[in-house]
Amino acid sequence: MDIEKSLHPLERKVFPHITEGIDFEDLVKKTGMKDVEVMRALQWMENRELIKIDKKEREILTLDSNGLNYKKIGLPERRFLKAIDDELSLEKIGEKAKLDPNELNICIGLLKKKNAVEIRKEKEILVKINDNGKKLLDAVSDEEKFLKHDFPLDFKELDSDSKRVASELLSRKNILRKDNRNERAIFLTSAGKKIDLNKLNEEVIDKLDSKMLKEGSYKGKDFRHYDVEINVPAISGGRRHFVNQVIEYIKSIWLELGFREMTGQMVQTNFWDLDALFVPQDHPAREMQDTFYLKNPKDGKIIDAELAKKIKATHENGWTTGSLGWRGKWDVEKSKENLLRTHTTVLSAQTISRLKKDELPAKFFAVGKCFRNEALDWKHLFEFEQVEGIVIDPDANFSNLLGYLKEFFMKMGFPDVRIRPGHFPYTEPSAEVDVWHPTKKQWVELGGSGIFRPEVVKPLFGEPVPVLAWGLGLGRMITEYWDIQDIRDLNRNDLKKLREMKAWLK
């Protein structure tokens, strides 16, 4: 196949103008084409390995408005020194040297630093040139030498002394400007050098239309060849965020096990988030360092007054649960405070409160965002996804709890589960959940579990039915799969990384 006949019309226009190492901007000028057309043609030719594009980032120095002016009339400090034929006031020096107040201040600072002037103050500031100042007038400063260069200059190609002078001038107002510029130099490859330029002038039909077919004008003509094996730029189609892929998979696990999904608001009251779960009102978790409380609206409403009475009695004296409660006064105003939910267990409390006895046994799950006032670092986020589950069943027991957890984690790729004694205000017994990590060959903690206490269930449901419950951290479950070392990467907006992430295929 003649490579010349496979070139796109844009490539055929650009190619004859390519000389060894030509700059992209120069190529655009030579072709008279639009930037985007030339770039597209170059990308296609690079994919065909006809050319090579060397990209170089340069820091270009150019003279700014003051720099252009100072190159003609001299730097302010030289004009300042020339104006001092005797001890003069700053005002007189400014008039003689034609310096504005800002330039005067800069000159005073620079010349004092170089010990070139003597300054004294009477009714006004008086300045007198000294011997060092006269020596400066007789010599050409480094700054003046630098301004004599032909601009623009490449900052990276300057020697160390010139870089120092340039940096000093850059610190002053509108003398120099430094811009980052990406330059592209184009070179022909060995394959590109074999292209016959004469063949590029031959007529090649790029598109076949209905008119040509009707008239038969295509007969005997050369058509553009298409290379179906050429490398083309990768196209990234739409896809779910990798965290959302896992969430959908987790939901499918619980749905297959017969669970129903719980949903609810992220903004909740203390009443539902903590009080209904028998967390004491003086518990450390309620303090500002752990919980995000809302400023506006500060308070919500407690709609079920009868339930509130039961919660109050349970906290203060145990109500009819057989408990002594927390033996302190329960504050209804504190209970109304709005917050960002600290766990999805708030959904479990609300679900149990709406459940009827004839609906038992029942199983529910939730995967939702929670919020804790944590310091952000490589292993802590202030918002995170929690996997929640409850089973309300008069015949449920602790062995059933372990069975559900083993089934779930097996489908998540963890071969074994163990539970250790733990403590949570709303479950008894309580257990920490560990899984055996098949790669690390060690146990990893992934959440908490237990059976809800009667102080939680009876006020909400009416009687102390066994309720199996668990709350599992999603982040720790999935970071190993994608080799994520910094948990902040779960939320980082890196499009390249998101496109390259492997799919969740557990």
C-alpha positions as CSV (number, residue, x, y, z in Angstrom):
1,M,0.0,0.0,0.0
2,D,1.3,3.5,-1.0
3,I,1.6,5.4,2.3
4,E,1.1,8.6,0.3
5,K,-2.3,7.6,-0.8
6,S,-3.4,6.8,2.8
7,L,-2.7,10.3,4.1
8,H,-5.6,12.5,5.1
9,P,-6.0,15.8,3.2
10,L,-4.7,17.7,6.2
11,E,-1.6,15.5,6.4
12,R,-1.0,16.0,2.7
13,K,-1.1,19.8,3.2
14,V,1.2,19.9,6.2
15,F,3.8,17.3,5.3
16,P,5.7,19.2,2.5
17,H,6.4,22.0,5.0
18,I,8.0,19.9,7.6
19,T,11.8,20.5,7.9
20,E,14.1,19.0,10.5
21,G,13.3,20.3,14.0
22,I,10.7,22.9,12.8
23,D,8.8,24.5,15.6
24,F,5.0,24.0,15.7
25,E,4.3,27.8,15.6
26,D,6.5,28.2,12.5
27,L,4.8,25.2,10.8
28,V,1.4,26.8,11.4
29,K,2.6,30.1,9.7
30,K,4.1,28.2,6.8
31,T,1.0,26.2,6.1
32,G,-1.4,29.1,6.6
33,M,-3.7,26.6,8.3
34,K,-5.5,26.7,11.7
35,D,-3.6,25.5,14.8
36,V,-6.1,22.8,15.4
37,E,-5.8,21.5,11.8
38,V,-2.0,21.3,11.9
39,M,-2.0,19.6,15.4
40,R,-4.5,17.1,14.2
41,A,-2.4,16.3,11.1
42,L,0.7,16.0,13.2
43,Q,-1.0,13.6,15.7
44,W,-2.1,11.4,12.9
45,M,1.4,11.3,11.3
46,E,2.9,10.6,14.7
47,N,0.5,7.6,15.1
48,R,1.8,6.4,11.7
49,E,5.4,6.8,13.0
50,L,6.2,9.2,10.1
51,I,7.2,12.0,12.4
52,K,8.4,12.5,16.0
53,I,7.3,15.4,18.1
54,D,9.7,16.5,20.8
55,K,8.0,18.5,23.5
56,K,10.0,21.0,25.7
57,E,8.7,23.3,28.4
58,R,10.6,26.6,28.4
59,E,10.5,29.6,30.8
60,I,10.6,32.6,28.5
61,L,11.7,36.0,29.7
62,T,10.3,39.1,27.9
63,L,10.5,42.8,28.7
64,D,7.4,44.2,30.4
65,S,6.2,47.8,30.1
66,N,8.8,49.2,32.6
67,G,11.5,47.0,31.2
68,L,11.0,48.4,27.6
69,N,11.1,51.9,29.0
70,Y,14.1,51.4,31.2
71,K,16.0,49.8,28.3
72,K,15.7,53.2,26.5
73,I,16.1,55.8,29.3
74,G,18.0,53.8,31.9
75,L,17.1,52.2,35.3
76,P,15.5,54.4,37.9
77,E,18.4,54.0,40.3
78,R,20.9,55.4,37.7
79,R,18.7,58.3,36.9
80,F,18.3,58.9,40.7
81,L,22.1,59.1,41.2
82,K,22.6,61.3,38.1
83,A,20.0,63.8,39.5
84,I,22.0,64.4,42.7
85,D,24.5,67.1,42.0
86,D,24.3,68.3,45.6
87,E,22.2,67.4,48.6
88,L,18.7,67.4,47.4
89,S,15.2,66.5,48.7
90,L,13.4,63.5,47.4
91,E,10.8,65.7,45.8
92,K,13.5,67.6,43.8
93,I,15.2,64.3,42.8
94,G,11.9,62.9,41.6
95,E,11.3,66.0,39.4
96,K,14.8,66.0,37.9
97,A,14.9,62.3,37.2
98,K,11.3,62.0,36.3
99,L,10.6,59.3,38.8
100,D,7.2,58.5,40.3
101,P,6.7,58.0,44.1
102,N,6.9,54.2,43.7
103,E,10.2,54.4,41.8
104,L,11.6,56.8,44.3
105,N,10.9,54.4,47.2
106,I,12.5,51.5,45.2
107,C,15.6,53.6,44.5
108,I,16.0,54.6,48.1
109,G,15.8,51.0,49.2
110,L,18.3,49.8,46.5
111,L,20.8,52.6,47.0
112,K,20.8,52.3,50.8
113,K,21.4,48.6,50.5
114,K,24.4,49.4,48.2
115,N,25.6,52.2,50.6
116,A,25.5,54.6,47.6
117,V,23.7,57.5,49.3
118,E,23.6,59.4,52.6
119,I,20.2,60.3,54.0
120,R,19.2,62.7,56.7
121,K,15.9,64.1,57.8
122,E,15.1,67.7,58.7
123,K,11.8,69.3,57.5
124,E,12.0,66.9,54.6
125,I,14.2,63.9,53.6
126,L,17.5,65.0,52.1
127,V,19.7,62.7,50.0
128,K,23.4,63.1,49.1
129,I,25.5,60.8,46.9
130,N,28.7,59.4,48.4
131,D,31.9,57.9,47.0
132,N,30.3,54.4,46.5
133,G,27.4,56.1,44.6
134,K,29.9,57.9,42.3
135,K,31.6,54.5,41.6
136,L,28.2,53.0,40.7
137,L,27.7,55.9,38.2
138,D,31.0,55.2,36.5
139,A,30.2,51.5,36.1
140,V,27.5,49.5,34.2
141,S,25.4,47.5,36.7
142,D,24.6,43.8,36.2
143,E,21.0,44.8,35.8
144,E,21.8,47.3,33.0
145,K,23.9,44.7,31.2
146,F,21.1,42.2,31.4
147,L,18.5,44.6,29.9
148,K,20.8,45.0,26.8
149,H,20.1,41.4,25.8
150,D,18.0,40.6,22.8
151,F,14.7,39.3,24.2
152,P,13.0,36.8,24.6
153,L,15.4,34.7,26.6
154,D,15.1,31.1,27.9
155,F,15.5,31.4,31.6
156,K,16.7,27.7,31.9
157,E,19.6,28.4,29.4
158,L,21.0,31.4,31.4
159,D,24.1,31.0,33.5
160,S,23.9,31.2,37.3
161,D,24.8,34.9,37.5
162,S,22.3,35.9,34.8
163,K,19.6,33.8,36.6
164,R,20.3,35.7,39.8
165,V,20.0,39.1,38.1
166,A,16.9,38.0,36.2
167,S,15.3,36.9,39.5
168,E,16.1,40.3,41.1
169,L,14.5,42.1,38.1
170,L,11.4,39.8,38.2
171,S,10.9,40.8,41.8
172,R,10.5,44.5,40.7
173,K,7.3,45.8,39.2
174,N,6.7,45.3,35.4
175,I,10.4,45.0,34.3
176,L,10.5,41.4,33.3
177,R,7.8,38.8,32.6
178,K,8.4,35.0,32.8
179,D,5.9,32.8,30.9
180,N,5.9,29.0,30.8
181,R,5.7,28.0,27.2
182,N,5.4,24.5,25.7
183,E,7.3,24.2,22.5
184,R,7.1,21.3,20.0
185,A,9.8,20.5,17.5
186,I,8.9,18.2,14.7
187,F,11.4,15.7,13.2
188,L,10.9,13.2,10.3
189,T,11.4,9.5,11.1
190,S,13.2,7.1,8.7
191,A,9.7,6.2,7.4
192,G,8.8,9.8,7.0
193,K,11.9,10.5,5.0
194,K,10.8,7.9,2.5
195,I,7.6,9.8,1.6
196,D,7.6,10.9,-2.1
197,L,6.5,14.5,-2.1
198,N,5.6,14.3,-5.8
199,K,3.0,11.8,-5.0
200,L,1.4,14.1,-2.5
201,N,0.5,16.4,-5.4
202,E,-1.4,13.7,-7.2
203,E,-5.2,13.9,-7.0
204,V,-6.7,11.4,-4.5
205,I,-10.4,11.2,-3.8
206,D,-11.1,11.3,-0.1
207,K,-14.9,11.0,-0.2
208,L,-17.3,9.3,-2.5
209,D,-20.6,11.1,-2.7
210,S,-23.9,10.4,-4.5
211,K,-23.2,12.9,-7.3
212,M,-19.9,11.1,-8.2
213,L,-21.8,7.8,-8.3
214,K,-24.5,9.2,-10.6
215,E,-22.1,10.9,-13.0
216,G,-19.5,8.1,-12.9
217,S,-16.8,10.7,-12.3
218,Y,-15.0,8.4,-9.9
219,K,-14.0,6.0,-12.6
220,G,-10.2,5.8,-13.3
221,K,-9.5,8.0,-10.2
222,D,-7.2,7.2,-7.3
223,F,-9.0,6.8,-3.9
224,R,-7.4,7.4,-0.6
225,H,-6.3,4.2,1.1
226,Y,-7.4,3.5,4.7
227,D,-4.9,1.7,7.0
228,V,-7.1,-0.2,9.5
229,E,-4.1,-1.3,11.5
230,I,-2.9,2.2,12.4
231,N,-2.7,3.2,16.0
232,V,-5.5,5.7,16.9
233,P,-6.0,7.7,20.1
234,A,-7.7,5.8,22.9
235,I,-11.3,6.8,23.5
236,S,-12.6,6.6,27.0
237,G,-16.3,5.8,27.2
238,G,-18.5,6.6,30.1
239,R,-18.2,4.4,33.1
240,R,-19.2,4.3,36.8
241,H,-16.8,5.6,39.3
242,F,-14.9,2.6,40.8
243,V,-16.4,3.2,44.3
244,N,-19.9,3.2,42.8
245,Q,-19.1,-0.1,41.0
246,V,-18.4,-1.7,44.4
247,I,-21.5,-0.1,46.0
248,E,-23.7,-1.6,43.3
249,Y,-22.0,-5.0,43.7
250,I,-22.5,-4.9,47.5
251,K,-26.2,-4.0,47.0
252,S,-26.6,-7.0,44.7
253,I,-25.1,-9.3,47.4
254,W,-27.6,-8.3,50.1
255,L,-30.5,-8.3,47.6
256,E,-29.7,-11.8,46.6
257,L,-29.7,-12.8,50.3
258,G,-33.3,-11.5,50.6
259,F,-32.5,-8.1,52.3
260,R,-34.4,-4.9,51.5
261,E,-32.6,-1.6,51.1
262,M,-32.9,1.2,53.7
263,T,-32.5,4.9,52.6
264,G,-32.8,8.2,54.4
265,Q,-31.5,11.7,54.9
266,M,-27.9,12.6,55.6
267,V,-29.0,15.3,57.9
268,Q,-30.6,13.8,61.1
269,T,-31.4,14.9,64.6
270,N,-29.6,13.8,67.7
271,F,-32.8,12.0,68.5
272,W,-32.5,9.5,65.7
273,D,-28.7,9.4,65.3
274,L,-27.8,8.8,68.9
275,D,-30.7,8.9,71.4
276,A,-32.8,6.2,69.8
277,L,-29.7,4.0,69.8
278,F,-29.3,4.4,73.6
279,V,-26.1,6.5,73.3
280,P,-25.9,8.6,76.5
281,Q,-26.2,12.4,76.0
282,D,-22.8,12.9,77.7
283,H,-21.0,10.4,75.5
284,P,-17.7,11.7,74.0
285,A,-18.9,10.9,70.5
286,R,-21.4,13.7,70.7
287,E,-18.7,16.4,71.2
288,M,-17.9,18.8,68.4
289,Q,-14.5,17.1,67.6
290,D,-16.4,14.0,66.5
291,T,-19.6,15.2,65.1
292,F,-20.6,17.8,62.5
293,Y,-23.5,19.8,64.0
294,L,-25.5,22.2,61.7
295,K,-25.5,25.9,62.4
296,N,-28.6,26.6,60.2
297,P,-31.1,25.1,60.8
298,K,-29.7,24.3,64.2
299,D,-32.6,22.2,65.4
300,G,-35.0,19.8,63.9
301,K,-38.4,18.4,65.1
302,I,-39.3,15.3,67.2
303,I,-42.5,14.2,65.4
304,D,-43.4,11.2,67.5
305,A,-44.0,12.6,71.0
306,E,-45.0,9.2,72.4
307,L,-41.7,7.6,71.2
308,A,-39.8,10.5,72.7
309,K,-41.3,9.7,76.1
310,K,-40.2,6.1,75.9
311,I,-36.6,7.1,74.8
312,K,-36.5,9.7,77.6
313,A,-37.6,7.1,80.2
314,T,-35.2,4.5,78.9
315,H,-32.2,6.9,79.2
316,E,-33.2,8.1,82.6
317,N,-34.3,4.9,84.4
318,G,-34.4,2.1,81.9
319,W,-38.2,2.3,81.4
320,T,-39.6,-1.2,81.2
321,T,-36.5,-2.8,79.6
322,G,-35.1,-4.2,82.9
323,S,-32.2,-1.7,82.7
324,L,-31.3,1.1,85.1
325,G,-30.7,3.5,82.1
326,W,-28.0,6.1,82.3
327,R,-29.3,7.5,85.6
328,G,-29.1,11.1,84.3
329,K,-31.6,13.7,83.0
330,W,-32.4,13.4,79.3
331,D,-32.5,16.8,77.5
332,V,-35.2,17.1,74.8
333,E,-33.6,20.3,73.4
334,K,-30.2,18.5,73.0
335,S,-32.1,15.7,71.2
336,K,-33.5,18.2,68.6
337,E,-30.0,19.3,67.4
338,N,-29.3,18.7,63.7
339,L,-26.2,16.9,62.6
340,L,-24.7,15.1,59.6
341,R,-25.3,11.4,60.4
342,T,-22.4,9.7,62.1
343,H,-23.4,6.2,61.0
344,T,-26.0,4.5,58.8
345,T,-27.3,2.8,62.0
346,V,-29.7,5.8,62.2
347,L,-31.5,4.2,59.3
348,S,-31.8,0.9,61.2
349,A,-33.4,2.8,64.2
350,Q,-35.9,4.5,61.9
351,T,-36.7,1.2,60.0
352,I,-37.4,-0.7,63.3
353,S,-39.7,2.1,64.5
354,R,-41.9,1.7,61.4
355,L,-41.9,-2.1,61.4
356,K,-45.0,-4.1,62.4
357,K,-45.0,-7.4,64.2
358,D,-46.7,-9.3,61.4
359,E,-43.8,-8.3,59.0
360,L,-41.3,-10.4,61.0
361,P,-38.9,-11.9,60.3
362,A,-37.4,-9.0,58.2
363,K,-33.9,-8.2,56.9
364,F,-32.6,-4.8,55.8
365,F,-29.3,-3.3,54.5
366,A,-28.0,0.2,53.6
367,V,-24.8,1.5,51.9
368,G,-24.5,5.2,52.6
369,K,-22.3,8.1,53.4
370,C,-21.5,9.0,57.0
371,F,-19.6,11.9,58.5
372,R,-17.1,12.3,61.3
373,N,-15.0,15.3,62.3
374,E,-11.7,13.6,61.6
375,A,-8.3,15.2,60.7
376,L,-7.8,14.5,57.0
377,D,-4.7,12.3,56.2
378,W,-3.7,9.2,54.2
379,K,-5.8,6.9,56.3
380,H,-8.6,9.1,57.6
381,L,-11.5,10.8,55.8
382,F,-14.2,13.1,57.3
383,E,-16.8,11.4,55.1
384,F,-17.0,7.7,54.3
385,E,-19.3,4.9,53.1
386,Q,-20.7,2.4,55.6
387,V,-22.3,-0.9,54.9
388,E,-25.2,-1.4,57.4
389,G,-27.3,-4.5,58.0
390,I,-30.0,-5.6,60.4
391,V,-32.0,-8.8,60.8
392,I,-35.2,-8.6,63.0
393,D,-36.2,-12.2,63.9
394,P,-37.5,-13.7,67.2
395,D,-35.4,-16.8,66.4
396,A,-32.2,-15.0,65.5
397,N,-29.0,-15.7,67.4
398,F,-25.3,-14.9,67.4
399,S,-24.4,-17.8,65.1
400,N,-26.8,-16.4,62.5
401,L,-24.9,-13.1,62.7
402,L,-21.6,-14.8,62.0
403,G,-23.2,-16.7,59.1
404,Y,-24.4,-13.6,57.4
405,L,-21.0,-11.9,57.8
406,K,-19.2,-14.9,56.4
407,E,-21.5,-15.1,53.4
408,F,-21.1,-11.5,52.6
409,F,-17.3,-11.3,53.0
410,M,-16.8,-14.5,51.0
411,K,-18.5,-12.8,48.1
412,M,-16.3,-9.8,48.6
413,G,-13.2,-12.0,48.2
414,F,-12.3,-12.6,51.9
415,P,-12.2,-16.4,52.7
416,D,-12.7,-16.2,56.5
417,V,-14.3,-14.1,59.2
418,R,-13.7,-14.0,62.9
419,I,-15.3,-11.9,65.6
420,R,-13.7,-10.5,68.8
421,P,-15.4,-9.1,71.9
422,G,-16.0,-5.3,71.5
423,H,-18.1,-2.5,73.0
424,F,-20.8,-0.3,71.4
425,P,-23.5,1.5,73.4
426,Y,-26.4,0.0,71.4
427,T,-25.4,-3.7,71.2
428,E,-24.9,-6.4,73.7
429,P,-23.1,-8.7,73.0
430,S,-20.9,-6.6,70.8
431,A,-18.1,-7.8,68.5
432,E,-15.4,-6.4,66.3
433,V,-15.4,-8.0,62.8
434,D,-12.0,-9.2,61.3
435,V,-11.4,-10.8,57.9
436,W,-8.5,-12.9,56.8
437,H,-6.6,-11.0,54.1
438,P,-5.6,-13.6,51.4
439,T,-2.7,-11.5,50.1
440,K,-1.3,-10.1,53.4
441,K,-1.9,-13.4,55.2
442,Q,-3.2,-11.6,58.3
443,W,-6.4,-10.6,60.0
444,V,-7.8,-7.1,59.2
445,E,-10.4,-5.3,61.2
446,L,-13.3,-4.1,59.0
447,G,-16.2,-3.1,61.3
448,G,-18.4,-3.8,64.3
449,S,-21.4,-6.0,65.0
450,G,-23.7,-7.3,67.7
451,I,-27.3,-7.7,68.8
452,F,-29.2,-4.6,69.6
453,R,-29.9,-4.1,73.3
454,P,-33.5,-4.1,74.7
455,E,-33.0,-0.4,75.5
456,V,-32.8,0.2,71.7
457,V,-35.4,-2.3,70.4
458,K,-38.2,-2.1,72.9
459,P,-38.9,1.6,72.7
460,L,-38.7,1.5,68.9
461,F,-40.6,-1.8,68.2
462,G,-42.6,-2.4,71.4
463,E,-41.0,-5.6,72.6
464,P,-37.3,-6.7,72.8
465,V,-37.1,-8.9,69.7
466,P,-33.5,-10.0,68.8
467,V,-32.0,-7.7,66.2
468,L,-28.7,-8.7,64.6
469,A,-26.8,-5.7,63.4
470,W,-23.5,-4.8,61.8
471,G,-21.7,-1.7,60.4
472,L,-18.8,-2.2,58.1
473,G,-16.3,0.3,56.6
474,L,-16.3,0.2,52.8
475,G,-13.0,2.0,52.3
476,R,-10.9,-0.7,54.0
477,M,-12.6,-3.4,52.0
478,I,-11.7,-2.1,48.6
479,T,-8.4,-0.2,48.8
480,E,-6.3,-3.4,48.5
481,Y,-8.1,-4.4,45.3
482,W,-6.9,-1.2,43.5
483,D,-3.6,-1.0,45.5
484,I,-4.6,2.3,47.0
485,Q,-2.2,3.4,49.7
486,D,-3.8,6.8,50.4
487,I,-7.5,6.6,51.2
488,R,-7.9,10.2,49.9
489,D,-7.5,8.6,46.4
490,L,-11.0,7.3,46.7
491,N,-12.3,10.8,46.1
492,R,-9.5,12.4,44.0
493,N,-10.6,13.9,40.7
494,D,-7.8,12.3,38.6
495,L,-9.5,11.6,35.2
496,K,-6.5,9.7,33.8
497,K,-6.5,7.4,36.8
498,L,-10.2,7.0,36.8
499,R,-10.2,5.9,33.2
500,E,-7.4,3.4,33.8
501,M,-8.8,1.8,36.9
502,K,-9.6,-1.8,36.4
503,A,-13.2,-2.9,36.8
504,W,-14.5,-4.5,40.0
505,L,-14.7,-8.2,39.1
506,K,-15.1,-10.1,42.4
